């Protein structure tokens, strides 16, 4: 299956496609595919560079094909243009699906501790969690060392163990049903999006579960694509936003790097007034380095 067939499966057959536009897109994709294979061969036996080029190719294909779909749907020159939000929605969905593909290609987790280091303002906090339920935290409130944490992971106020997180479904539809069952009755789409996005970086989700979470977010209509962005550290990524609570208007914005499938930052903007809280994800993954070794 080539890139145009992949996007056709995702979005359907574009009405009245323009042959010239399709030819231009295919030529650009062929050039990118050639560069990817050259890079893949040059970096063997390593896999990470190949995955990054593959993800970049998927994102490029999605963005270029979205233009073709929009051009075809407009009926060609002289017809009313398709609204820009259609292109943004198609591109955003493809970016999230590209991140899902990258996440699914990651090797199985290795290490004794799940470790997350985040920065909020000037404060840096690190959490370690072992599979047996023990957990520790360093940073503000822990003095000069580390202190134990009783419940390191939760979803909508409900405590989760490492085993429960690792046992979540790897299918997007099944994951949505499982997460919805964990949420309080009457939870809105914002609460669902928040719970799912937490599986991408703050919890020890296996690669297949992270991939399912990205696919689930791609299907949520309240998750809006904002375009290319950068986190406060200047790391480039793609920004997505959703409203946490319709009553307060608080909006959460995620900056994601689809080439590595990593969340770079998570920001909350109040519905009214000033103020913005940003959590920068400095590191997230499994390690054999425990808290006593810091």
C-alpha positions in Angstrom: 0.0 0.0 0.0 1.5 3.4 -1.0 0.9 6.7 0.9 -2.0 7.9 -1.3 -3.8 4.6 -0.7 -3.2 4.9 3.1 -4.7 8.3 3.2 -7.6 7.2 1.0 -8.4 4.5 3.6 -8.3 7.1 6.3 -10.4 9.8 4.7 -12.2 8.2 1.8 -11.9 8.9 -2.0 -11.7 12.6 -2.7 -14.4 13.8 -5.1 -13.3 15.0 -8.5 -9.5 14.9 -7.8 -7.3 17.1 -9.9 -4.8 14.9 -11.9 -2.1 17.6 -12.0 -2.3 18.2 -8.2 -2.2 14.4 -7.6 0.9 14.1 -9.8 2.7 16.9 -8.0 1.9 15.3 -4.7 3.1 11.8 -5.8 6.4 13.3 -7.1 7.1 15.0 -3.8 6.3 11.8 -1.9 8.6 9.7 -4.1 11.5 12.1 -3.4 10.8 11.9 0.3 10.6 8.1 0.2 13.9 7.9 -1.6 15.5 10.1 1.0 14.0 8.0 3.8 15.3 4.7 2.4 18.8 6.3 1.9 18.7 7.4 5.6 17.4 4.1 6.8 20.2 2.2 5.0 22.9 4.7 6.3 21.8 4.3 9.9 21.6 0.5 10.1 21.6 -1.4 12.4 20.0 1.5 14.5 16.2 1.8 14.2 15.4 5.2 15.8 16.5 7.3 12.9 14.5 5.2 10.5 11.4 5.5 12.7 11.9 9.3 12.7 12.1 9.5 8.9 9.1 7.2 8.6 7.0 9.3 10.8 8.1 12.5 8.9 7.1 10.8 5.7 3.7 9.9 7.0 3.1 13.5 8.3 4.2 14.9 4.9 1.9 12.5 3.0 -1.0 13.5 5.2 -0.5 17.2 4.8 0.0 17.0 1.1 -2.9 14.7 0.5 -5.1 17.0 2.6 -4.4 19.7 0.0 -5.3 17.4 -2.8 -8.6 16.4 -1.0 -9.4 20.1 -0.5 -8.6 21.0 -4.1 -10.7 18.1 -5.5 -13.6 18.8 -3.2 -13.7 22.4 -4.4 -14.3 21.3 -8.0 -11.1 22.9 -9.3 -10.2 26.4 -10.3 -13.0 29.0 -9.9 -15.0 27.0 -7.4 -15.5 28.2 -3.8 -12.6 27.1 -1.6 -13.0 24.5 1.0 -13.0 25.9 4.6 -9.5 25.8 6.2 -10.8 23.9 9.2 -11.3 20.8 6.9 -7.6 20.8 6.0 -6.6 21.3 9.7 -8.8 18.5 10.9 -7.4 16.1 8.2 -3.8 17.1 8.9 -4.3 16.9 12.7 -5.8 13.5 12.5 -2.9 12.3 10.3 -0.3 13.7 12.7 -1.9 11.8 15.6 -2.0 8.6 13.5 1.7 9.1 12.6 2.5 9.4 16.3 0.5 6.2 16.9 2.6 4.4 14.3 5.8 5.6 15.9 4.6 4.6 19.4 3.6 1.1 18.2 7.1 0.5 16.7 8.8 1.1 20.1 10.4 -1.9 21.7 8.9 -3.5 24.8 9.6 -1.6 28.0 12.7 -2.5 29.9 13.9 -1.3 33.3 13.0 -1.6 37.0 11.5 1.9 37.4 9.1 4.1 35.5 10.5 7.6 35.7 8.9 10.9 34.8 10.7 14.3 35.2 8.6 17.4 34.6 9.2 21.1 35.1 6.5 23.6 36.2 7.8 27.1 36.3 11.2 26.9 38.1 10.3 23.7 39.9 11.5 20.3 38.7 9.8 17.1 40.0 10.8 13.5 39.3 8.6 10.5 40.0 9.9 6.9 40.2 7.5 3.9 40.3 8.3 0.2 40.6 6.1 -2.5 39.3 5.5 -3.8 42.8 3.6 -0.6 43.8 6.4 1.3 45.5 6.9 4.9 44.3 9.0 7.9 45.3 9.1 11.6 44.3 11.8 14.3 44.4 11.4 18.0 44.1 9.4 20.6 46.0 8.1 19.2 49.3 10.5 16.3 49.4 13.4 18.2 51.0 16.8 17.5 49.7 16.1 13.9 48.9 13.2 11.7 47.9 10.0 10.7 49.8 7.6 7.8 49.2 4.4 8.2 47.4 1.4 6.0 48.2 -0.6 6.4 44.9 1.5 7.6 42.1 -1.0 7.1 39.3 -4.7 8.0 39.0 -7.3 8.6 36.4 -10.1 11.1 37.3 -9.3 10.6 40.9 -9.3 6.8 40.8 -6.0 5.1 41.7 -4.3 2.9 39.1 -1.5 0.4 39.6 1.3 -0.2 37.1 -0.3 -3.6 36.3 -3.7 -2.0 35.6 -2.1 0.5 33.2 -0.1 -2.2 31.4 -3.3 -4.2 31.0 -5.3 -1.6 29.2 -6.6 -2.5 25.7 -4.4 -1.9 22.7 -7.5 -1.3 20.5 -8.7 2.3 20.3 -12.4 1.4 20.7 -11.8 -1.0 23.5 -9.6 1.6 25.2 -12.3 4.2 25.0 -14.8 1.9 26.7 -12.4 0.9 29.4 -11.4 4.5 30.2 -15.0 5.7 30.1 -15.8 3.0 32.7 -13.2 4.4 35.0 -14.5 8.0 34.8 -17.2 9.4 37.0 -20.8 9.1 35.6 -21.6 12.1 33.4 -18.0 12.9 32.5 -17.8 15.0 29.4 -15.6 14.7 26.3 -13.0 17.0 28.0 -12.5 14.6 30.9 -12.2 11.7 28.4 -9.6 13.5 26.4 -7.7 14.4 29.6 -7.7 10.8 30.8 -6.5 9.5 27.5 -3.8 12.1 27.0 -2.4 11.2 30.4 -1.6 7.7 29.1 0.8 9.3 26.6 3.4 10.5 29.1 2.5 10.6 32.8 1.8 6.9 33.1 3.8 3.7 32.2 1.6 2.8 29.2 3.1 0.1 27.0 3.8 1.0 23.3 0.6 -0.6 22.0 -1.5 1.2 24.6 0.1 4.6 23.8 -0.6 3.9 20.1 -4.2 3.2 20.9 -4.4 6.4 22.9 -3.1 8.4 20.0 -5.7 6.8 17.7 -8.4 7.4 20.2 -7.5 11.1 20.4 -7.5 11.3 16.6 -11.2 10.2 16.7 -12.3 12.7 19.4 -14.1 15.7 17.7 -13.3 18.0 20.7 -9.5 17.6 20.1 -8.5 20.4 17.8 -5.3 20.7 15.8 -3.5 24.1 16.3 -0.6 23.5 13.9 3.1 23.5 14.3 4.4 24.8 17.6 7.2 24.5 20.1 7.4 23.9 23.9 8.9 26.4 26.3 12.3 24.7 25.8 12.1 25.5 22.0 11.6 21.8 21.0 9.5 21.7 17.8 6.2 19.8 17.7 2.6 19.8 16.8 0.0 21.4 19.1 -3.5 20.1 20.0 -6.1 21.5 22.4 -9.3 20.5 24.0 -11.6 22.1 26.6 -11.4 20.4 30.0 -14.6 21.9 31.4 -17.2 23.6 29.3 -18.5 25.5 32.3 -15.1 27.1 33.2 -13.7 27.2 29.7 -10.3 25.8 30.9 -8.4 24.6 27.8 -5.5 22.1 27.8 -2.9 22.3 25.0 -0.5 19.5 24.3 2.7 19.9 22.2 3.5 16.5 20.6 6.5 15.3 18.6 5.0 12.7 16.2 8.5 11.6 15.1 9.3 10.3 18.6 5.6 10.0 19.8 6.6 12.0 22.9 4.5 14.7 24.6 6.8 17.7 25.1 4.5 19.9 27.2 1.0 20.2 28.6 -0.4 23.6 29.3 -3.7 24.8 30.9 -5.2 28.1 30.0 -8.0 29.6 32.2 -11.3 30.4 30.5 -11.2 33.9 32.0 -8.5 36.1 33.4 -4.8 35.8 33.1 -2.5 32.9 33.9 -1.2 29.8 32.2 0.3 26.7 33.9 2.7 24.7 31.7 4.2 21.3 32.6 7.3 20.6 30.5 8.1 16.9 30.1 11.8 16.6 30.5 12.0 12.8 30.5 9.5 9.9 30.6 10.4 6.2 30.3 11.7 3.1 32.0 15.1 3.0 33.7 17.2 0.8 35.9 18.4 3.9 37.8 16.4 4.2 41.1 15.8 7.1 43.3 18.6 6.2 45.7 21.1 6.5 42.9 20.3 10.2 42.3 
